[in-house]
Amino acid sequence: MAKLYFYYSAMNAGKTTTLLQSAHNYRERGMRVGILTPRLDHRAGSGTVASRIGLQAQGMAFDRDDDLQARIRADIAAHGDLHCVLVDEAQFLSKAQVWQLSEVVDRLRIPVLCYGLRTDFRGELFEGSQYLLAWADELSEIKTICHTGKKAIMTVRVDDNGYAVHDGPQVEIGGNERYVSVSRAEFKKIVRGEGRIEPLQPPLPL
């Protein structure tokens, strides 16, 4: 039975690597997959999904006002059956697009696997993550570690000197050089400014 899945984590946990591995597993079995990626994240080029360890694949770039169910129907009409849909950076989905993906599951009977952040650098839910948490059939956390050794569940945005920033737009595209994953306790310490906060250094790639 097809389901809507949400795999969530803090930054630098290997979400995209896991997505690309899933795509490989389907293709290895002769199945066709569709990969969706938000157009605003063009670090590797528009429509390209790339992991920190060098894996990459071409996907379909989408904007916030695109009808994803219609895009998937059009892809099936042009290229044949799809066995799975994978969504990278799913936190950038709109509420309407999460609903459209649920329709792909319920009406087209195609499993949809979404990978994304749960919260932003202020500790608040992204719109896409909010509705995936509400509507997905299955939720799964991809774990990563804070520099303190505890499980990291929050994300801190850093400036060019490595210091945490607390203001700015919710969406600012960046990788290891802009974001650091930390535990909730460390996040509170940083937000409250308790004690002396050293410049945060991004973790080395896995």
Backbone as a ProteinNet text record, in pm:
[ID]
protein_1_A
[PRIMARY]
MAKLYFYYSAMNAGKTTTLLQSAHNYRERGMRVGILTPRLDHRAGSGTVASRIGLQAQGMAFDRDDDLQARIRADIAAHGDLHCVLVDEAQFLSKAQVWQLSEVVDRLRIPVLCYGLRTDFRGELFEGSQYLLAWADELSEIKTICHTGKKAIMTVRVDDNGYAVHDGPQVEIGGNERYVSVSRAEFKKIVRGEGRIEPLQPPLPL
[TERTIARY]
84.2	0	87.5	57.2	134.5	113.3	219.7	213	289.4	258.4	332.5	427.7	557.3	660.4	727.8	763.8	843.7	965	1082.1	1209.2	1268.7	1278.5	1319	1443.9	1512.8	1630.9	1675.4	1783.3	1853.5	1946.4	2021.6	2113.7	2224.5	2279.6	2399.9	2382.7	2261.3	2235.1	2237.7	2253.1	2257.5	2123.4	2032	1899.4	1907.9	1985.3	1994	2065.7	2167.5	2234.9	2136.4	2050.9	1951.1	1851.6	1810.1	1718.7	1781.7	1906.1	1972.7	1994	2018.5	2030.4	1895.8	1787.4	1654.1	1627.3	1662.9	1644.3	1724.1	1846.7	1931.6	1868.6	1816.1	1755.7	1638.1	1552.3	1439.1	1487.7	1583.1	1629.9	1701.6	1771.4	1842.4	1745.4	1622.3	1519	1431.3	1478.7	1408.3	1287.3	1277.1	1162.9	1199.2	1100.6	1123.8	1083.7	1170.1	1141.8	1140.3	1063.3	1063.4	1120.8	1216.1	1277.2	1234.9	1177.2	1136.2	1228.9	1269.3	1357	1317.8	1312.3	1270.4	1368.7	1315.5	1399.9	1486.9	1438.6	1514.4	1646	1658.8	1784.6	1862.3	1944.5	2016.3	2167.7	2207.6	2350.6	2424.9	2362.7	2426.5	2377	2296.9	2233.9	2085.8	2003.8	1859.6	1820.5	1745.8	1699.7	1796.8	1916.6	2015.4	2011.3	1999.3	2001.4	2140.2	2211.8	2349.5	2371.6	2443.9	2476.2	2616.1	2647	2778.3	2890.5	2857.5	2962.6	2983.5	2919	2947	2845.1	2744.9	2639.8	2546.2	2493.4	2396.1	2307.7	2193.8	2099.6	2019.8	1964	1882.6	1737.7	1672.6	1533.3	1452.1	1326.6	1237.8	1231.5	1276.5	1270.8	1127.5	1085.1	949.7	951.6	849.2	828	712	698	595.4	453.2	432.1	296.1	268	362.7	339.8	243.5	161	73.3	152.9	198.2	285.7	211.5	85.7	8.2	-2.7	-27.1	-36.3	98.8	208.7	342.3	370.2	331.3	356.3	268.6	142.3	55	112.5	163.9	221.4	345.5	426.6	545.9	509.7	406.4	361.6	309.4	233.7	180.2	292.2	401.4	511.2	608.8	629.8	738.7	696.8	572	528.2	516.7	484.8	455.1	570.4	531.2	626.4	604	709.9	698.3	721.9	779.8	806	836.2	795.1	830.3	912.7	1028	1117.3	1125.2	1113.3	1113.7	1229.1	1321.1	1434	1397.2	1456.5	1432.6	1282	1212	1065.8	1012.4	1098.4	1051.9	1003.2	1048.2	1011.3	879.8	814.9	682.4	581.6	481.1	367.7	266.2	173.9	65.7	-9.2	-38.9	-112.2	-33.1	98.2	178.8	187.1	188.3	183.4	52.3	-56.6	-186.5	-183.4	-123.7	-113.1	-34.1	72.4	151	71.3	-14.7	-101	-200.7	-240.2	-329	-255.7	-128	-48.2	-49	-38.5	-43.2	-181.6	-283.7	-418.3	-490.8	-465.9	-536.4	-453.9	-323.4	-239.3	-172.2	-181.4	-123.6	28.2	93.1	238.9	295.8	390.3	451.2	531.4	523.8	597	684.1	815.7	911.5	968.5	940.8	985	1098.2	1199.9	1316.1	1336.5	1344.1	1362.3	1389.7	1409.7	1428.8	1294.1	1294.7	1173.4	1156.6	1263.8	1254.6	1362.1	1339.1	1434.9	1533.4	1615.3	1719.7	1664.4	1534.6	1469.6	1397.6	1403.2	1334.6	1187.3	1145.6	1006	987.4	870.3	841.8	839.3	896	873.3	730.9	674	537.5	526.6	618.2	611.4	624	716	736.3	614.3	552.6	434.5	325.6	299.8	189.2	229.8	358.1	402.8	392.4	428.8	413.6	267.1	178.4	35.4	-26.6	16.5	-54.6	19.2	147.1	220.8	173.8	176.9	142.7	251.3	376.8	488.1	592.4	639.1	742.3	867	982.7	1107.2	1215.9	1288	1395.4	1528.3	1601.4	1738	1828.8	1904.4	1974.2	2112.1	2152.5	2287.3	2330.5	2456.9	2516	2559.4	2531.9	2578.6	2727.4	2796.7	2938.9	2959.5	2851.3	2860.7	2854.4	2821.8	2806.2	2662.4	2570.6	2429	2364.5	2244.1	2171.2	2134.8	2158	2124.3	1984.3	1898.5	1763.6	1730.8	1820.4	1798.3	1907.1	1880.1	1975.6	2003.6	2130.4	2173	2230.5	2191.5	2250.9	2369.3	2479.2	2599.3	2636.5	2707.3	2752.9	2887.5	2947.5	3072	3187.5	3174.8	3279.2	3249.9	3137.8	3104.4	3021.8	2973.6	2891.7	2743.2	2668	2524.7	2451.5	2352.9	2266.1	2124.3	2046.2	1912.6	1800.9	1836.8	1736.1	1762.2	1659.3	1672.6	1559.4	1556.2	1449.4	1456.3	1341.2	1339.3	1421.6	1413.1	1482.6	1607.1	1720.3	1848.2	1931	1946.5	2008.3	2155.2	2196.4	2336	2358.7	2484.5	2519.5	2602	2711.1	2795	2850	2866.8	2926.1	2826.4	2696.6	2594.3	2513.6	2513.4	2427.6	2503.3	2470.6	2529.8	2417.2	2422.1	2321.4	2364.4	2270.6	2301.9	2188.4	2217.3	2114.3	2020.4	1906.6	1814.4	1877.1	1950.6	2014.5	2115.4	2192.8	2291	2221.2	2110.4	2032.2	1980.9	1929.4	1879.8	1992.6	2107.2	2223.3	2260	2259.3	2294.9	2190.5	2062.5	1954.9	1953.8	1977.8	1974	2102.8	2206.9	2333.8	2397.9	2375	2430.5	2578.9	2660.3	2804.2	2863.9	2985	3058.9	3039.5	2986.9	2962.9	3079	3148.7	3259.6	3205.7	3285.9	3242.8	3210.8	3096.7	3055.9	3123.2	3184	3250.8	3164.2	3136.1	3056.6	3128.8	3054.2	3115.2	3180.4	3276.9	3336.6	3238.3	3239	3150.5	3178.8	3072.7	3086.7	3159.5
-119.8	0	124.6	218.9	341.9	428.5	495.9	583.5	712.3	813.4	938.3	933.2	943.4	934	1069.7	1100.5	1220.1	1180.1	1194	1170.1	1306.3	1336.3	1470.3	1464.9	1577.5	1585.8	1730.6	1753.3	1880.4	1879.6	1987.8	1996.1	1891.6	1856.6	1773.8	1633.2	1579.5	1444.6	1339.8	1382.6	1287.6	1261.3	1359	1339.6	1314.8	1399.7	1386.4	1258.2	1219.5	1092.4	976.2	980	875	874	992.4	1002.3	939.2	974.6	922.3	772.1	721.6	576.9	508.5	570.4	515.1	511.1	619.6	623.1	512.1	493.3	386.8	249	227.3	97.4	66.4	165.4	145.1	115.4	196.9	181.6	50.1	5.1	-122.3	-237.6	-219.1	-321.2	-295.4	-208.1	-182.2	-92.2	-19.2	68.5	213.1	289.4	430.1	519.4	614.5	707.5	850.2	934	1076.4	1150.5	1239.6	1318.7	1463.7	1520.7	1661	1740.3	1858.2	1943.1	2088.8	2167.5	2307.9	2388.7	2470.2	2548.9	2648.2	2694.9	2796.3	2742.2	2609.7	2551.9	2508.5	2599.5	2572.8	2568	2524.3	2517.1	2425.7	2317.9	2223.6	2241.1	2346.1	2367.1	2334.8	2409.9	2391.7	2249.9	2183.7	2048	1938.7	1976.1	1875.8	1854	1728.2	1691.5	1634.4	1698.9	1658.3	1648.3	1544.5	1524	1575.9	1589.2	1637.9	1540.4	1413.3	1314.6	1288.7	1370.9	1364.1	1292.4	1229.6	1165.5	1270.9	1247.9	1341.1	1273.9	1337.4	1288.6	1406.4	1392.3	1498.3	1478.6	1587.1	1582.2	1687.1	1698.5	1800.6	1917.5	2034.5	2151.9	2205.1	2248.2	2302.5	2433.3	2515.3	2640	2622.3	2717.8	2704.8	2705.7	2763.6	2768.5	2656.5	2564.1	2451.8	2350.5	2289.4	2179.6	2050.2	1991.7	1875.2	1750.5	1738.5	1625	1633.8	1754.3	1772.2	1745.9	1789.5	1765.4	1615.7	1542.4	1398.6	1327	1368	1308.8	1331.2	1452.4	1483.7	1399.9	1377.5	1295.4	1151.3	1099.7	962.8	952.2	1054.2	1053.2	1054.2	1124.6	1138.6	1020.8	962	865.3	728.5	711.2	582.2	580.2	464	448.6	495.7	552.7	586.4	490.5	443.3	352.5	420.9	541.3	614.7	759.7	850	991.8	1029	1092.6	1136.1	1288.3	1350.1	1496.6	1542.3	1618.7	1673.5	1809.8	1846.4	1976.3	2002	1902.5	1906	2014.1	2071.5	2180.8	2300.3	2312.5	2426.4	2405.6	2291.5	2271.1	2367.2	2403.4	2477.8	2379.8	2431.7	2348.5	2280.1	2356.2	2300.4	2187.4	2201	2098.1	1970.5	1983.5	1863	1789.1	1863.8	1801.6	1733.3	1799.3	1740.8	1610.4	1606.6	1482.9	1373.1	1411.9	1311.2	1255.5	1336.7	1290.2	1193.7	1218.3	1124.7	986.8	986.1	859.9	797.3	876.5	821.2	792.1	874.5	856.8	779.3	808.3	743	617.9	597.4	479.7	471.4	588	595.1	639.1	564.7	610.1	738.5	828.3	955.2	963.8	979.6	988.2	1129.4	1201.5	1340.1	1348.4	1426.4	1443.2	1591.3	1630.3	1772.3	1803.8	1932.1	1982	1992	1975.1	1995	2142.8	2205.8	2344.2	2431.3	2562.8	2659	2702.5	2803.9	2845.7	2914.3	2946	3004.2	2897.9	2774.6	2667.3	2657	2718.7	2717.9	2626.7	2567.1	2476	2548.6	2483.2	2525.9	2485.9	2555.6	2524.4	2381	2341.7	2206	2101	2123.5	2027.5	2019.8	2133.4	2137.3	2044.2	2051.1	1972	1828.8	1806.1	1666.9	1598.4	1668.5	1610.7	1581.3	1665	1647.1	1537.7	1523.7	1440.1	1315.1	1303.5	1186.3	1059	948.7	818.9	770.3	798.1	751.6	861.9	880.1	978.5	904.5	951.3	887.4	993.6	989.7	1085.9	1029.7	1110.8	1078.7	1152.5	1078.9	1138.2	1190.6	1296.5	1349.2	1397.6	1437.9	1463.7	1609.3	1667.6	1801.5	1793.9	1906.9	1908.7	1873.8	1876.8	1837.2	1686.1	1613.3	1468.9	1424.6	1518.1	1484.3	1478.5	1420.7	1418.8	1560.6	1595.6	1728.6	1725.8	1815.9	1825.6	1966.9	2062.7	2202.5	2247	2357	2411.2	2556.9	2594.4	2732.2	2788.4	2910.5	2980.3	3061.8	3058.4	3132	3234.7	3340.6	3443.7	3403.8	3495.4	3464	3435.4	3479.4	3456.7	3336	3267	3148.4	3174.1	3299.9	3330.6	3312.9	3268.5	3245.7	3376.7	3372.3	3486.7	3448.9	3548.8	3522.4	3587.4	3671	3741.1	3717.6	3745.7	3731	3648.5	3635.1	3557.9	3411.2	3345.3	3203.3	3121.4	3155.8	3079.3	3154.8	3094.2	3144.2	3021.8	2996.5	2872.5	2869.3	2754.8	2738	2598.4	2562.3	2430	2438.6	2363.1	2356.7	2491.9	2581.5	2711.2	2806.8	2774.5	2865.4	2806.9	2674.8	2612	2505.4	2497.3	2398.4	2331.5	2199.6	2125.2	2112.2	2140	2135.9	2069.1	2032	1978.2	2090.1	2053.1	2153.9	2236	2169.5	2241.1	2343.4	2307.6	2399.9	2513.2	2480.7	2583.1	2687.9	2642.4	2736.4	2825.6	2767.5	2843.3	2952.4	2917.5	3013.4	3123	3085.3	3183.1	3280.1	3228.7	3314.9	3393.1	3355.4	3425.5	3404	3289.1	3261.1	3226.8	3300.3	3274	3319	3276.8	3314.7	3207.9	3248.6	3155.2	3163.2	3053	3047.9	3042.5	3086.1	3068.9	2923.1	2899.6	2762.2	2714.8	2599.9	2545	2434	2442.9	2335.9	2203	2094.2	1961.4	1921.8	1833.9	1781.4	1689.9	1686.8	1595.8	1451	1370.9	1228.2	1155.5
0	0	0	-89	-99.1	24.4	67.8	184.7	157.9	237.8	239.5	358.4	330.8	433.7	452	576.5	603	685.6	624.5	691.9	726.6	855.5	896.7	984.2	991	1075.6	1086.5	1160.3	1157.9	1036.4	1017.7	904.6	916.2	799.7	791.7	849.2	836.6	886.7	775.9	651	540.5	474.9	480.7	421.1	270.8	202.4	56.9	17.7	93	67	78.4	180.7	199.3	84.5	40.1	-74.9	-199.2	-226.8	-346.2	-337.2	-217.1	-199.4	-227.2	-181.7	-209.2	-359.2	-428.4	-573.9	-641.3	-597.1	-652.7	-629.6	-509.8	-477.9	-570.2	-595.1	-685.8	-826.9	-874.6	-1012.8	-1033.9	-930.7	-939.8	-962.6	-920.7	-937.4	-1060.3	-1147.8	-1272.6	-1258.3	-1148.2	-1123.4	-1155.9	-1199.8	-1234.2	-1118	-1084.9	-975.9	-1029.4	-961.3	-989.8	-870.7	-895.8	-789.1	-806.1	-701.4	-701.2	-610.8	-655.3	-575.8	-594.4	-487.7	-500.3	-584.5	-674.3	-763.7	-687.8	-570.7	-496.7	-442.7	-427.8	-382	-505.6	-557.6	-682	-660.2	-540.4	-510.6	-606.4	-649.8	-741.8	-884.5	-908.3	-1037	-1029	-1099.9	-1093.9	-1133.7	-1047.5	-1075	-1035.9	-990.8	-951.5	-800.9	-760.3	-619.7	-589.5	-497.5	-469.7	-319.9	-279.6	-138.6	-108.9	20.2	61.9	29.1	8.6	-16.9	-165.8	-251	-393.8	-479.7	-420.4	-499.1	-555.5	-674.7	-728.7	-832.9	-859.1	-959.1	-1010	-1127.3	-1184.4	-1141.8	-1104.2	-1065	-1137.7	-1100.7	-1156.7	-1058.7	-1101.9	-1016.2	-1010.8	-893.1	-879.9	-802.1	-827.8	-755.2	-658.1	-566.3	-461.9	-515.7	-633.3	-686.7	-786.8	-805.2	-896.3	-834.3	-919.1	-877.3	-895.4	-786.3	-796.2	-843.3	-807.9	-858.7	-1010.8	-1063.4	-1208	-1274.4	-1211.5	-1266.3	-1275	-1172.5	-1170.1	-1273	-1284.4	-1386.4	-1526.5	-1550.7	-1681.6	-1708.2	-1604.4	-1619.5	-1653.3	-1589.2	-1616.9	-1760.1	-1804.1	-1940.1	-2044.2	-2011.3	-2107	-2104	-1986	-1971.3	-1917	-1878.6	-1827.5	-1676.1	-1623	-1480.9	-1392.2	-1278.2	-1173.1	-1056.8	-999	-885.5	-752.6	-755.3	-631.5	-665.4	-576	-587.5	-464.8	-486.6	-380.1	-382.5	-265.5	-257	-169	-226.2	-152	-94.8	19.1	84.2	99.7	153.4	160.1	252.4	337.5	423.9	342.6	216.1	132.7	58.2	76.9	18.3	79.7	2.2	57.8	114.6	192.5	245.3	131	25.7	-88.3	-153	-161.6	-226.3	-143.1	-11.1	72	48	37.2	7.7	-128.5	-228.8	-362.9	-359.2	-281.3	-269	-200.7	-105	-42.1	-143.1	-239.5	-345.6	-440.4	-463.4	-543.6	-477.2	-345.1	-270.6	-277.1	-245.6	-228.2	-359	-461.6	-588.9	-692	-697.7	-797.5	-742.9	-612.1	-545	-564.5	-557.5	-569.2	-435.3	-377.7	-252.7	-273.8	-176.3	-181	-56.9	-78	31.8	35	142.4	156.4	258.7	226.3	313.6	339.4	467.8	494.2	639.5	664	799.3	869.4	1000.1	1077.6	1113.6	1163.6	1210.6	1147.7	1153.7	1100.2	1208.3	1178.3	1271.9	1396	1394.7	1512.7	1595.1	1550.4	1621	1585.4	1475.4	1433.4	1312.4	1301.5	1191.8	1058.1	956.2	819	779.8	681.8	638.6	587	499.6	445.6	554.1	646.7	755.7	846.4	872.7	959.1	906.4	776.1	721.8	690.7	667.3	658.2	793	899.3	1033.3	1062.9	1010.6	1035.9	950	825	729.3	683.3	707.9	659.2	729.2	655.9	713.9	808.9	774	856	870.9	995.1	1027.7	1074.5	1028.7	1069	1084	1196.3	1220.1	1171.8	1095.2	1057.3	1155.9	1232.5	1346.7	1309.2	1380.9	1370.2	1508.5	1522.3	1652.8	1665.8	1781.6	1819.8	1855.2	1851.4	1888.6	2035.9	2114.7	2255.4	2274	2166.9	2174.6	2191.9	2220.8	2232.1	2094	2088	1961.9	1921.2	1796.3	1746	1686.4	1733.7	1677.2	1630.5	1654.7	1618.3	1521.9	1452.6	1357.1	1388.7	1389.3	1413.8	1284.5	1251.1	1136.7	1186.1	1111.8	1152.4	1046.1	1090.4	997.2	937.7	861.4	791.7	887.1	1012.9	1112.2	1201.6	1174.1	1251.1	1374.8	1394.2	1511.4	1478	1577.6	1558.2	1532	1440.2	1413.4	1452.4	1493.3	1547.9	1467.2	1369.9	1290	1141.7	1062.2	917.9	860.7	727.8	663.7	701.1	699.6	734.6	636.5	508.4	405.3	360.1	381	331.7	297.3	167.9	123	162.7	216.6	254.4	307.4	320.4	369.6	495.9	500.7	619.6	661	562.9	595.3	660	657.3	709	823.8	839.3	938.5	1017.4	1146.4	1235.6	1313.4	1324.9	1400.4	1545.9	1637.6	1780.8	1857.1	1981	2069.9	2114.2	2170.5	2220.3	2331.9	2423.1	2533.2	2481.7	2380.6	2323.9	2249.8	2182	2111.7	2210.3	2324.3	2426.6	2476.6	2498.1	2545	2444.6	2319.1	2214.1	2203.1	2204.5	2192.2	2309	2431	2549.5	2568.8	2498.6	2513.2	2648.6	2708	2840	2829	2898.5	2894.3	2762.8	2740.7	2620.7	2514.2	2399.8	2290.9	2193.9	2179.9	2085.2	1942.7	1844.7	1704.9	1677.4	1613	1584.3	1456.3	1461.1	1344.4	1283.5	1153.1	1089.6	1101.1	1111.1	1119.7	989.1	995.2	872.2	802.7	667	594.7	635.9	635.6	667.2	554.8
[MASK]
++++++++++++++++++++++++++++++++++++++++++++++++++++++++++++++++++++++++++++++++++++++++++++++++++++++++++++++++++++++++++++++++++++++++++++++++++++++++++++++++++++++++++++++++++++++++++++++++++++++++++++++

